[in-house]
Amino acid sequence: MNNGQGNGSTPANPFTQKPEYQYQEAGLTKRVALPLSNMTLRQHFAMAAMQGILSNQLVIDQHDSNAIAWVAEHATSQADALLSELSK
């Protein structure tokens, strides 16, 4: 089901205008520009997958370099699988 959501290089949080926060101070309206995220949809999905993987205490207990590489590799492959499925 391709609903036009784009691919992995699509911004995860696209903005039509620069976001800002407004507040009142001493009777004046102040505006503060909010930071924009350059995170892609693929990076966002990989981050969510990594959080899920790391929520397993057994994975956390294995904190050697092989386990760290395994987590990154599998989080990225899960993100790619989701993007592939969403593009159908």
PDB file of N, CA, C and O in Angstrom:
ATOM      1  N   MET A   1       0.842  -1.176   0.000  1.00  0.00           N
ATOM      2  CA  MET A   1       0.000   0.000   0.000  1.00  0.00           C
ATOM      3  C   MET A   1       0.886   1.236   0.000  1.00  0.00           C
ATOM      4  O   MET A   1       1.451   1.589   1.035  1.00  0.00           O
ATOM      5  N   ASN A   2       1.010   1.877  -1.107  1.00  0.00           N
ATOM      6  CA  ASN A   2       1.814   3.088  -1.203  1.00  0.00           C
ATOM      7  C   ASN A   2       0.901   4.284  -1.063  1.00  0.00           C
ATOM      8  O   ASN A   2       0.160   4.630  -1.983  1.00  0.00           O
ATOM      9  N   ASN A   3       0.961   4.913   0.103  1.00  0.00           N
ATOM     10  CA  ASN A   3       0.084   6.049   0.372  1.00  0.00           C
ATOM     11  C   ASN A   3       0.820   7.377   0.219  1.00  0.00           C
ATOM     12  O   ASN A   3       0.396   8.387   0.780  1.00  0.00           O
ATOM     13  N   GLY A   4       1.911   7.382  -0.531  1.00  0.00           N
ATOM     14  CA  GLY A   4       2.629   8.610  -0.788  1.00  0.00           C
ATOM     15  C   GLY A   4       3.466   9.108   0.370  1.00  0.00           C
ATOM     16  O   GLY A   4       3.816  10.288   0.406  1.00  0.00           O
ATOM     17  N   GLN A   5       3.792   8.263   1.299  1.00  0.00           N
ATOM     18  CA  GLN A   5       4.570   8.682   2.456  1.00  0.00           C
ATOM     19  C   GLN A   5       6.043   8.870   2.129  1.00  0.00           C
ATOM     20  O   GLN A   5       6.790   9.361   2.976  1.00  0.00           O
ATOM     21  N   GLY A   6       6.480   8.504   0.952  1.00  0.00           N
ATOM     22  CA  GLY A   6       7.871   8.709   0.570  1.00  0.00           C
ATOM     23  C   GLY A   6       8.737   7.517   0.898  1.00  0.00           C
ATOM     24  O   GLY A   6       8.248   6.422   1.176  1.00  0.00           O
ATOM     25  N   ASN A   7      10.039   7.755   0.860  1.00  0.00           N
ATOM     26  CA  ASN A   7      10.982   6.674   1.113  1.00  0.00           C
ATOM     27  C   ASN A   7      11.836   7.011   2.322  1.00  0.00           C
ATOM     28  O   ASN A   7      11.501   7.918   3.084  1.00  0.00           O
ATOM     29  N   GLY A   8      12.913   6.307   2.504  1.00  0.00           N
ATOM     30  CA  GLY A   8      13.751   6.476   3.677  1.00  0.00           C
ATOM     31  C   GLY A   8      14.460   7.810   3.772  1.00  0.00           C
ATOM     32  O   GLY A   8      14.913   8.186   4.852  1.00  0.00           O
ATOM     33  N   SER A   9      14.568   8.540   2.661  1.00  0.00           N
ATOM     34  CA  SER A   9      15.232   9.842   2.717  1.00  0.00           C
ATOM     35  C   SER A   9      14.250  10.983   2.957  1.00  0.00           C
ATOM     36  O   SER A   9      14.650  12.144   3.045  1.00  0.00           O
ATOM     37  N   THR A  10      12.954  10.648   3.064  1.00  0.00           N
ATOM     38  CA  THR A  10      11.939  11.647   3.377  1.00  0.00           C
ATOM     39  C   THR A  10      12.147  12.136   4.806  1.00  0.00           C
ATOM     40  O   THR A  10      12.439  11.328   5.688  1.00  0.00           O
ATOM     41  N   PRO A  11      12.004  13.442   5.058  1.00  0.00           N
ATOM     42  CA  PRO A  11      12.140  13.921   6.437  1.00  0.00           C
ATOM     43  C   PRO A  11      11.105  13.265   7.350  1.00  0.00           C
ATOM     44  O   PRO A  11       9.946  13.102   6.969  1.00  0.00           O
ATOM     45  N   ALA A  12      11.527  12.896   8.544  1.00  0.00           N
ATOM     46  CA  ALA A  12      10.610  12.267   9.498  1.00  0.00           C
ATOM     47  C   ALA A  12       9.594  13.269  10.023  1.00  0.00           C
ATOM     48  O   ALA A  12       8.459  12.904  10.329  1.00  0.00           O
ATOM     49  N   ASN A  13       9.996  14.524  10.129  1.00  0.00           N
ATOM     50  CA  ASN A  13       9.118  15.565  10.647  1.00  0.00           C
ATOM     51  C   ASN A  13       9.156  16.776   9.720  1.00  0.00           C
ATOM     52  O   ASN A  13       9.761  17.794  10.054  1.00  0.00           O
ATOM     53  N   PRO A  14       8.512  16.670   8.555  1.00  0.00           N
ATOM     54  CA  PRO A  14       8.569  17.797   7.620  1.00  0.00           C
ATOM     55  C   PRO A  14       7.768  18.990   8.142  1.00  0.00           C
ATOM     56  O   PRO A  14       6.716  18.819   8.758  1.00  0.00           O
ATOM     57  N   PHE A  15       8.266  20.177   7.893  1.00  0.00           N
ATOM     58  CA  PHE A  15       7.593  21.397   8.325  1.00  0.00           C
ATOM     59  C   PHE A  15       7.269  22.239   7.091  1.00  0.00           C
ATOM     60  O   PHE A  15       8.085  22.346   6.175  1.00  0.00           O
ATOM     61  N   THR A  16       6.089  22.829   7.071  1.00  0.00           N
ATOM     62  CA  THR A  16       5.738  23.739   5.984  1.00  0.00           C
ATOM     63  C   THR A  16       6.231  25.142   6.294  1.00  0.00           C
ATOM     64  O   THR A  16       6.394  25.959   5.388  1.00  0.00           O
ATOM     65  N   GLN A  17       6.465  25.424   7.552  1.00  0.00           N
ATOM     66  CA  GLN A  17       7.055  26.694   7.952  1.00  0.00           C
ATOM     67  C   GLN A  17       7.932  26.456   9.170  1.00  0.00           C
ATOM     68  O   GLN A  17       7.778  25.454   9.868  1.00  0.00           O
ATOM     69  N   LYS A  18       8.840  27.369   9.421  1.00  0.00           N
ATOM     70  CA  LYS A  18       9.745  27.204  10.549  1.00  0.00           C
ATOM     71  C   LYS A  18       8.942  27.287  11.852  1.00  0.00           C
ATOM     72  O   LYS A  18       8.276  28.293  12.097  1.00  0.00           O
ATOM     73  N   PRO A  19       8.994  26.246  12.691  1.00  0.00           N
ATOM     74  CA  PRO A  19       8.207  26.254  13.920  1.00  0.00           C
ATOM     75  C   PRO A  19       8.774  27.239  14.933  1.00  0.00           C
ATOM     76  O   PRO A  19       9.984  27.442  15.023  1.00  0.00           O
ATOM     77  N   GLU A  20       7.874  27.838  15.685  1.00  0.00           N
ATOM     78  CA  GLU A  20       8.309  28.740  16.737  1.00  0.00           C
ATOM     79  C   GLU A  20       7.370  28.639  17.924  1.00  0.00           C
ATOM     80  O   GLU A  20       6.234  28.180  17.804  1.00  0.00           O
ATOM     81  N   TYR A  21       7.854  29.065  19.046  1.00  0.00           N
ATOM     82  CA  TYR A  21       7.090  29.062  20.286  1.00  0.00           C
ATOM     83  C   TYR A  21       6.853  30.513  20.670  1.00  0.00           C
ATOM     84  O   TYR A  21       7.789  31.313  20.668  1.00  0.00           O
ATOM     85  N   GLN A  22       5.624  30.860  20.995  1.00  0.00           N
ATOM     86  CA  GLN A  22       5.299  32.221  21.407  1.00  0.00           C
ATOM     87  C   GLN A  22       4.906  32.239  22.875  1.00  0.00           C
ATOM     88  O   GLN A  22       4.244  31.323  23.364  1.00  0.00           O
ATOM     89  N   TYR A  23       5.316  33.281  23.566  1.00  0.00           N
ATOM     90  CA  TYR A  23       4.916  33.448  24.956  1.00  0.00           C
ATOM     91  C   TYR A  23       4.879  34.932  25.298  1.00  0.00           C
ATOM     92  O   TYR A  23       5.469  35.762  24.606  1.00  0.00           O
ATOM     93  N   GLN A  24       4.182  35.241  26.364  1.00  0.00           N
ATOM     94  CA  GLN A  24       4.052  36.619  26.821  1.00  0.00           C
ATOM     95  C   GLN A  24       4.996  36.867  27.991  1.00  0.00           C
ATOM     96  O   GLN A  24       5.088  36.065  28.920  1.00  0.00           O
ATOM     97  N   GLU A  25       5.692  37.994  27.922  1.00  0.00           N
ATOM     98  CA  GLU A  25       6.568  38.389  29.018  1.00  0.00           C
ATOM     99  C   GLU A  25       6.504  39.907  29.142  1.00  0.00           C
ATOM    100  O   GLU A  25       6.805  40.630  28.193  1.00  0.00           O
ATOM    101  N   ALA A  26       6.114  40.375  30.307  1.00  0.00           N
ATOM    102  CA  ALA A  26       6.008  41.818  30.576  1.00  0.00           C
ATOM    103  C   ALA A  26       5.141  42.512  29.522  1.00  0.00           C
ATOM    104  O   ALA A  26       5.464  43.611  29.070  1.00  0.00           O
ATOM    105  N   GLY A  27       4.051  41.871  29.140  1.00  0.00           N
ATOM    106  CA  GLY A  27       3.127  42.466  28.185  1.00  0.00           C
ATOM    107  C   GLY A  27       3.564  42.393  26.734  1.00  0.00           C
ATOM    108  O   GLY A  27       2.854  42.879  25.854  1.00  0.00           O
ATOM    109  N   LEU A  28       4.712  41.800  26.469  1.00  0.00           N
ATOM    110  CA  LEU A  28       5.212  41.684  25.105  1.00  0.00           C
ATOM    111  C   LEU A  28       5.132  40.237  24.640  1.00  0.00           C
ATOM    112  O   LEU A  28       5.329  39.307  25.421  1.00  0.00           O
ATOM    113  N   THR A  29       4.840  40.062  23.363  1.00  0.00           N
ATOM    114  CA  THR A  29       4.850  38.722  22.781  1.00  0.00           C
ATOM    115  C   THR A  29       6.271  38.408  22.331  1.00  0.00           C
ATOM    116  O   THR A  29       6.855  39.129  21.523  1.00  0.00           O
ATOM    117  N   LYS A  30       6.807  37.334  22.859  1.00  0.00           N
ATOM    118  CA  LYS A  30       8.162  36.897  22.468  1.00  0.00           C
ATOM    119  C   LYS A  30       8.030  35.647  21.615  1.00  0.00           C
ATOM    120  O   LYS A  30       7.145  34.818  21.828  1.00  0.00           O
ATOM    121  N   ARG A  31       8.924  35.528  20.648  1.00  0.00           N
ATOM    122  CA  ARG A  31       8.941  34.353  19.771  1.00  0.00           C
ATOM    123  C   ARG A  31      10.327  33.719  19.819  1.00  0.00           C
ATOM    124  O   ARG A  31      11.349  34.400  19.736  1.00  0.00           O
ATOM    125  N   VAL A  32      10.328  32.402  19.954  1.00  0.00           N
ATOM    126  CA  VAL A  32      11.584  31.656  19.975  1.00  0.00           C
ATOM    127  C   VAL A  32      11.509  30.604  18.874  1.00  0.00           C
ATOM    128  O   VAL A  32      10.580  29.797  18.838  1.00  0.00           O
ATOM    129  N   ALA A  33      12.484  30.619  17.984  1.00  0.00           N
ATOM    130  CA  ALA A  33      12.525  29.613  16.916  1.00  0.00           C
ATOM    131  C   ALA A  33      12.870  28.255  17.514  1.00  0.00           C
ATOM    132  O   ALA A  33      13.776  28.141  18.338  1.00  0.00           O
ATOM    133  N   LEU A  34      12.147  27.238  17.095  1.00  0.00           N
ATOM    134  CA  LEU A  34      12.410  25.880  17.560  1.00  0.00           C
ATOM    135  C   LEU A  34      13.365  25.194  16.590  1.00  0.00           C
ATOM    136  O   LEU A  34      13.320  25.458  15.388  1.00  0.00           O
ATOM    137  N   PRO A  35      14.222  24.323  17.091  1.00  0.00           N
ATOM    138  CA  PRO A  35      15.174  23.649  16.200  1.00  0.00           C
ATOM    139  C   PRO A  35      14.458  22.696  15.246  1.00  0.00           C
ATOM    140  O   PRO A  35      13.487  22.036  15.617  1.00  0.00           O
ATOM    141  N   LEU A  36      14.947  22.638  14.029  1.00  0.00           N
ATOM    142  CA  LEU A  36      14.416  21.713  13.038  1.00  0.00           C
ATOM    143  C   LEU A  36      15.197  20.411  13.092  1.00  0.00           C
ATOM    144  O   LEU A  36      16.401  20.410  13.347  1.00  0.00           O
ATOM    145  N   SER A  37      14.521  19.324  12.854  1.00  0.00           N
ATOM    146  CA  SER A  37      15.172  18.019  12.838  1.00  0.00           C
ATOM    147  C   SER A  37      15.543  17.655  11.407  1.00  0.00           C
ATOM    148  O   SER A  37      14.734  17.796  10.490  1.00  0.00           O
ATOM    149  N   ASN A  38      16.760  17.192  11.227  1.00  0.00           N
ATOM    150  CA  ASN A  38      17.196  16.713   9.916  1.00  0.00           C
ATOM    151  C   ASN A  38      17.087  15.195   9.814  1.00  0.00           C
ATOM    152  O   ASN A  38      17.633  14.596   8.888  1.00  0.00           O
ATOM    153  N   MET A  39      16.391  14.571  10.752  1.00  0.00           N
ATOM    154  CA  MET A  39      16.273  13.119  10.781  1.00  0.00           C
ATOM    155  C   MET A  39      15.386  12.634   9.637  1.00  0.00           C
ATOM    156  O   MET A  39      14.311  13.180   9.392  1.00  0.00           O
ATOM    157  N   THR A  40      15.857  11.604   8.945  1.00  0.00           N
ATOM    158  CA  THR A  40      15.060  11.015   7.874  1.00  0.00           C
ATOM    159  C   THR A  40      14.095   9.993   8.462  1.00  0.00           C
ATOM    160  O   THR A  40      14.225   9.583   9.615  1.00  0.00           O
ATOM    161  N   LEU A  41      13.131   9.593   7.650  1.00  0.00           N
ATOM    162  CA  LEU A  41      12.182   8.571   8.067  1.00  0.00           C
ATOM    163  C   LEU A  41      12.906   7.267   8.401  1.00  0.00           C
ATOM    164  O   LEU A  41      12.555   6.588   9.367  1.00  0.00           O
ATOM    165  N   ARG A  42      13.916   6.919   7.602  1.00  0.00           N
ATOM    166  CA  ARG A  42      14.699   5.700   7.862  1.00  0.00           C
ATOM    167  C   ARG A  42      15.404   5.781   9.208  1.00  0.00           C
ATOM    168  O   ARG A  42      15.402   4.814   9.969  1.00  0.00           O
ATOM    169  N   GLN A  43      16.004   6.924   9.504  1.00  0.00           N
ATOM    170  CA  GLN A  43      16.675   7.097  10.795  1.00  0.00           C
ATOM    171  C   GLN A  43      15.675   7.041  11.951  1.00  0.00           C
ATOM    172  O   GLN A  43      15.965   6.480  13.008  1.00  0.00           O
ATOM    173  N   HIS A  44      14.508   7.621  11.741  1.00  0.00           N
ATOM    174  CA  HIS A  44      13.474   7.608  12.778  1.00  0.00           C
ATOM    175  C   HIS A  44      13.020   6.173  13.069  1.00  0.00           C
ATOM    176  O   HIS A  44      12.893   5.778  14.228  1.00  0.00           O
ATOM    177  N   PHE A  45      12.777   5.396  12.005  1.00  0.00           N
ATOM    178  CA  PHE A  45      12.370   4.003  12.194  1.00  0.00           C
ATOM    179  C   PHE A  45      13.474   3.186  12.852  1.00  0.00           C
ATOM    180  O   PHE A  45      13.198   2.358  13.720  1.00  0.00           O
ATOM    181  N   ALA A  46      14.726   3.411  12.447  1.00  0.00           N
ATOM    182  CA  ALA A  46      15.857   2.691  13.047  1.00  0.00           C
ATOM    183  C   ALA A  46      15.988   3.039  14.526  1.00  0.00           C
ATOM    184  O   ALA A  46      16.286   2.170  15.345  1.00  0.00           O
ATOM    185  N   MET A  47      15.767   4.306  14.872  1.00  0.00           N
ATOM    186  CA  MET A  47      15.828   4.721  16.264  1.00  0.00           C
ATOM    187  C   MET A  47      14.754   3.994  17.090  1.00  0.00           C
ATOM    188  O   MET A  47      15.030   3.513  18.190  1.00  0.00           O
ATOM    189  N   ALA A  48      13.546   3.921  16.555  1.00  0.00           N
ATOM    190  CA  ALA A  48      12.466   3.241  17.265  1.00  0.00           C
ATOM    191  C   ALA A  48      12.773   1.748  17.429  1.00  0.00           C
ATOM    192  O   ALA A  48      12.524   1.169  18.486  1.00  0.00           O
ATOM    193  N   ALA A  49      13.310   1.138  16.379  1.00  0.00           N
ATOM    194  CA  ALA A  49      13.672  -0.277  16.455  1.00  0.00           C
ATOM    195  C   ALA A  49      14.781  -0.493  17.477  1.00  0.00           C
ATOM    196  O   ALA A  49      14.743  -1.461  18.236  1.00  0.00           O
ATOM    197  N   MET A  50      15.767   0.397  17.505  1.00  0.00           N
ATOM    198  CA  MET A  50      16.865   0.278  18.457  1.00  0.00           C
ATOM    199  C   MET A  50      16.360   0.407  19.887  1.00  0.00           C
ATOM    200  O   MET A  50      16.819  -0.314  20.773  1.00  0.00           O
ATOM    201  N   GLN A  51      15.424   1.316  20.118  1.00  0.00           N
ATOM    202  CA  GLN A  51      14.845   1.457  21.450  1.00  0.00           C
ATOM    203  C   GLN A  51      14.141   0.174  21.877  1.00  0.00           C
ATOM    204  O   GLN A  51      14.234  -0.245  23.031  1.00  0.00           O
ATOM    205  N   GLY A  52      13.436  -0.442  20.929  1.00  0.00           N
ATOM    206  CA  GLY A  52      12.763  -1.697  21.235  1.00  0.00           C
ATOM    207  C   GLY A  52      13.743  -2.812  21.557  1.00  0.00           C
ATOM    208  O   GLY A  52      13.549  -3.568  22.509  1.00  0.00           O
ATOM    209  N   ILE A  53      14.789  -2.908  20.763  1.00  0.00           N
ATOM    210  CA  ILE A  53      15.807  -3.938  20.994  1.00  0.00           C
ATOM    211  C   ILE A  53      16.472  -3.725  22.351  1.00  0.00           C
ATOM    212  O   ILE A  53      16.679  -4.676  23.105  1.00  0.00           O
ATOM    213  N   LEU A  54      16.805  -2.469  22.659  1.00  0.00           N
ATOM    214  CA  LEU A  54      17.514  -2.176  23.910  1.00  0.00           C
ATOM    215  C   LEU A  54      16.613  -2.226  25.139  1.00  0.00           C
ATOM    216  O   LEU A  54      17.099  -2.135  26.266  1.00  0.00           O
ATOM    217  N   SER A  55      15.311  -2.371  24.933  1.00  0.00           N
ATOM    218  CA  SER A  55      14.424  -2.519  26.087  1.00  0.00           C
ATOM    219  C   SER A  55      14.524  -3.929  26.679  1.00  0.00           C
ATOM    220  O   SER A  55      13.990  -4.195  27.756  1.00  0.00           O
ATOM    221  N   ASN A  56      15.212  -4.830  25.965  1.00  0.00           N
ATOM    222  CA  ASN A  56      15.429  -6.201  26.439  1.00  0.00           C
ATOM    223  C   ASN A  56      16.693  -6.218  27.307  1.00  0.00           C
ATOM    224  O   ASN A  56      17.790  -5.953  26.814  1.00  0.00           O
ATOM    225  N   GLN A  57      16.540  -6.522  28.569  1.00  0.00           N
ATOM    226  CA  GLN A  57      17.667  -6.506  29.509  1.00  0.00           C
ATOM    227  C   GLN A  57      18.790  -7.450  29.083  1.00  0.00           C
ATOM    228  O   GLN A  57      19.957  -7.165  29.350  1.00  0.00           O
ATOM    229  N   LEU A  58      18.471  -8.553  28.434  1.00  0.00           N
ATOM    230  CA  LEU A  58      19.507  -9.484  27.977  1.00  0.00           C
ATOM    231  C   LEU A  58      20.436  -8.841  26.950  1.00  0.00           C
ATOM    232  O   LEU A  58      21.630  -9.137  26.917  1.00  0.00           O
ATOM    233  N   VAL A  59      19.887  -7.961  26.111  1.00  0.00           N
ATOM    234  CA  VAL A  59      20.722  -7.268  25.131  1.00  0.00           C
ATOM    235  C   VAL A  59      21.621  -6.265  25.843  1.00  0.00           C
ATOM    236  O   VAL A  59      22.795  -6.128  25.498  1.00  0.00           O
ATOM    237  N   ILE A  60      21.086  -5.576  26.818  1.00  0.00           N
ATOM    238  CA  ILE A  60      21.862  -4.580  27.561  1.00  0.00           C
ATOM    239  C   ILE A  60      23.019  -5.245  28.306  1.00  0.00           C
ATOM    240  O   ILE A  60      24.110  -4.682  28.392  1.00  0.00           O
ATOM    241  N   ASP A  61      22.782  -6.427  28.838  1.00  0.00           N
ATOM    242  CA  ASP A  61      23.826  -7.135  29.581  1.00  0.00           C
ATOM    243  C   ASP A  61      24.998  -7.545  28.688  1.00  0.00           C
ATOM    244  O   ASP A  61      26.101  -7.766  29.187  1.00  0.00           O
ATOM    245  N   GLN A  62      24.781  -7.648  27.403  1.00  0.00           N
ATOM    246  CA  GLN A  62      25.825  -8.037  26.443  1.00  0.00           C
ATOM    247  C   GLN A  62      26.430  -6.783  25.821  1.00  0.00           C
ATOM    248  O   GLN A  62      26.202  -6.521  24.640  1.00  0.00           O
ATOM    249  N   HIS A  63      27.175  -6.021  26.561  1.00  0.00           N
ATOM    250  CA  HIS A  63      27.660  -4.744  26.063  1.00  0.00           C
ATOM    251  C   HIS A  63      29.093  -4.803  25.532  1.00  0.00           C
ATOM    252  O   HIS A  63      29.916  -3.944  25.848  1.00  0.00           O
ATOM    253  N   ASP A  64      29.380  -5.818  24.728  1.00  0.00           N
ATOM    254  CA  ASP A  64      30.675  -5.841  24.047  1.00  0.00           C
ATOM    255  C   ASP A  64      30.503  -5.257  22.644  1.00  0.00           C
ATOM    256  O   ASP A  64      29.381  -4.960  22.234  1.00  0.00           O
ATOM    257  N   SER A  65      31.588  -5.091  21.916  1.00  0.00           N
ATOM    258  CA  SER A  65      31.522  -4.434  20.608  1.00  0.00           C
ATOM    259  C   SER A  65      30.696  -5.237  19.603  1.00  0.00           C
ATOM    260  O   SER A  65      30.064  -4.651  18.724  1.00  0.00           O
ATOM    261  N   ASN A  66      30.689  -6.554  19.716  1.00  0.00           N
ATOM    262  CA  ASN A  66      29.875  -7.367  18.810  1.00  0.00           C
ATOM    263  C   ASN A  66      28.390  -7.135  19.045  1.00  0.00           C
ATOM    264  O   ASN A  66      27.617  -7.053  18.090  1.00  0.00           O
ATOM    265  N   ALA A  67      27.983  -7.028  20.307  1.00  0.00           N
ATOM    266  CA  ALA A  67      26.574  -6.798  20.623  1.00  0.00           C
ATOM    267  C   ALA A  67      26.136  -5.416  20.157  1.00  0.00           C
ATOM    268  O   ALA A  67      25.019  -5.249  19.668  1.00  0.00           O
ATOM    269  N   ILE A  68      27.007  -4.430  20.305  1.00  0.00           N
ATOM    270  CA  ILE A  68      26.678  -3.068  19.879  1.00  0.00           C
ATOM    271  C   ILE A  68      26.479  -3.027  18.368  1.00  0.00           C
ATOM    272  O   ILE A  68      25.525  -2.423  17.877  1.00  0.00           O
ATOM    273  N   ALA A  69      27.372  -3.664  17.641  1.00  0.00           N
ATOM    274  CA  ALA A  69      27.248  -3.712  16.178  1.00  0.00           C
ATOM    275  C   ALA A  69      25.994  -4.478  15.771  1.00  0.00           C
ATOM    276  O   ALA A  69      25.326  -4.102  14.807  1.00  0.00           O
ATOM    277  N   TRP A  70      25.665  -5.552  16.495  1.00  0.00           N
ATOM    278  CA  TRP A  70      24.474  -6.344  16.205  1.00  0.00           C
ATOM    279  C   TRP A  70      23.216  -5.499  16.355  1.00  0.00           C
ATOM    280  O   TRP A  70      22.322  -5.554  15.510  1.00  0.00           O
ATOM    281  N   VAL A  71      23.147  -4.720  17.428  1.00  0.00           N
ATOM    282  CA  VAL A  71      21.974  -3.870  17.664  1.00  0.00           C
ATOM    283  C   VAL A  71      21.806  -2.869  16.527  1.00  0.00           C
ATOM    284  O   VAL A  71      20.705  -2.718  15.996  1.00  0.00           O
ATOM    285  N   ALA A  72      22.877  -2.189  16.149  1.00  0.00           N
ATOM    286  CA  ALA A  72      22.800  -1.195  15.081  1.00  0.00           C
ATOM    287  C   ALA A  72      22.399  -1.838  13.754  1.00  0.00           C
ATOM    288  O   ALA A  72      21.561  -1.305  13.027  1.00  0.00           O
ATOM    289  N   GLU A  73      22.999  -2.979  13.448  1.00  0.00           N
ATOM    290  CA  GLU A  73      22.693  -3.673  12.195  1.00  0.00           C
ATOM    291  C   GLU A  73      21.235  -4.107  12.133  1.00  0.00           C
ATOM    292  O   GLU A  73      20.572  -3.922  11.112  1.00  0.00           O
ATOM    293  N   HIS A  74      20.735  -4.682  13.219  1.00  0.00           N
ATOM    294  CA  HIS A  74      19.362  -5.182  13.215  1.00  0.00           C
ATOM    295  C   HIS A  74      18.333  -4.053  13.277  1.00  0.00           C
ATOM    296  O   HIS A  74      17.255  -4.176  12.695  1.00  0.00           O
ATOM    297  N   ALA A  75      18.638  -2.984  13.952  1.00  0.00           N
ATOM    298  CA  ALA A  75      17.722  -1.842  13.975  1.00  0.00           C
ATOM    299  C   ALA A  75      17.583  -1.256  12.571  1.00  0.00           C
ATOM    300  O   ALA A  75      16.481  -0.912  12.143  1.00  0.00           O
ATOM    301  N   THR A  76      18.692  -1.147  11.865  1.00  0.00           N
ATOM    302  CA  THR A  76      18.674  -0.612  10.507  1.00  0.00           C
ATOM    303  C   THR A  76      17.948  -1.554   9.557  1.00  0.00           C
ATOM    304  O   THR A  76      17.186  -1.107   8.699  1.00  0.00           O
ATOM    305  N   SER A  77      18.178  -2.848   9.702  1.00  0.00           N
ATOM    306  CA  SER A  77      17.496  -3.798   8.809  1.00  0.00           C
ATOM    307  C   SER A  77      15.990  -3.820   9.082  1.00  0.00           C
ATOM    308  O   SER A  77      15.202  -4.013   8.156  1.00  0.00           O
ATOM    309  N   GLN A  78      15.584  -3.625  10.329  1.00  0.00           N
ATOM    310  CA  GLN A  78      14.150  -3.547  10.631  1.00  0.00           C
ATOM    311  C   GLN A  78      13.541  -2.289  10.026  1.00  0.00           C
ATOM    312  O   GLN A  78      12.421  -2.320   9.516  1.00  0.00           O
ATOM    313  N   ALA A  79      14.277  -1.182  10.082  1.00  0.00           N
ATOM    314  CA  ALA A  79      13.795   0.055   9.465  1.00  0.00           C
ATOM    315  C   ALA A  79      13.632  -0.124   7.962  1.00  0.00           C
ATOM    316  O   ALA A  79      12.628   0.298   7.388  1.00  0.00           O
ATOM    317  N   ASP A  80      14.611  -0.745   7.327  1.00  0.00           N
ATOM    318  CA  ASP A  80      14.547  -0.982   5.882  1.00  0.00           C
ATOM    319  C   ASP A  80      13.377  -1.894   5.522  1.00  0.00           C
ATOM    320  O   ASP A  80      12.707  -1.677   4.512  1.00  0.00           O
ATOM    321  N   ALA A  81      13.128  -2.921   6.349  1.00  0.00           N
ATOM    322  CA  ALA A  81      12.011  -3.831   6.094  1.00  0.00           C
ATOM    323  C   ALA A  81      10.679  -3.099   6.206  1.00  0.00           C
ATOM    324  O   ALA A  81       9.769  -3.345   5.414  1.00  0.00           O
ATOM    325  N   LEU A  82      10.558  -2.212   7.171  1.00  0.00           N
ATOM    326  CA  LEU A  82       9.320  -1.447   7.326  1.00  0.00           C
ATOM    327  C   LEU A  82       9.115  -0.503   6.139  1.00  0.00           C
ATOM    328  O   LEU A  82       8.008  -0.404   5.609  1.00  0.00           O
ATOM    329  N   LEU A  83      10.165   0.179   5.726  1.00  0.00           N
ATOM    330  CA  LEU A  83      10.050   1.069   4.570  1.00  0.00           C
ATOM    331  C   LEU A  83       9.664   0.298   3.309  1.00  0.00           C
ATOM    332  O   LEU A  83       8.866   0.773   2.500  1.00  0.00           O
ATOM    333  N   SER A  84      10.235  -0.893   3.150  1.00  0.00           N
ATOM    334  CA  SER A  84       9.914  -1.724   1.997  1.00  0.00           C
ATOM    335  C   SER A  84       8.440  -2.138   2.026  1.00  0.00           C
ATOM    336  O   SER A  84       7.755  -2.097   1.004  1.00  0.00           O
ATOM    337  N   GLU A  85       7.970  -2.529   3.188  1.00  0.00           N
ATOM    338  CA  GLU A  85       6.562  -2.944   3.317  1.00  0.00           C
ATOM    339  C   GLU A  85       5.619  -1.767   3.091  1.00  0.00           C
ATOM    340  O   GLU A  85       4.575  -1.927   2.458  1.00  0.00           O
ATOM    341  N   LEU A  86       5.964  -0.612   3.588  1.00  0.00           N
ATOM    342  CA  LEU A  86       5.107   0.562   3.415  1.00  0.00           C
ATOM    343  C   LEU A  86       5.045   1.042   1.975  1.00  0.00           C
ATOM    344  O   LEU A  86       4.079   1.696   1.582  1.00  0.00           O
ATOM    345  N   SER A  87       6.064   0.725   1.184  1.00  0.00           N
ATOM    346  CA  SER A  87       6.084   1.174  -0.205  1.00  0.00           C
ATOM    347  C   SER A  87       5.222   0.301  -1.122  1.00  0.00           C
ATOM    348  O   SER A  87       5.027   0.636  -2.291  1.00  0.00           O
ATOM    349  N   LYS A  88       4.707  -0.813  -0.600  1.00  0.00           N
ATOM    350  CA  LYS A  88       3.878  -1.724  -1.414  1.00  0.00           C
ATOM    351  C   LYS A  88       2.494  -1.144  -1.635  1.00  0.00           C
ATOM    352  O   LYS A  88       1.662  -1.767  -2.294  1.00  0.00           O
TER     353      LYS A  88
END
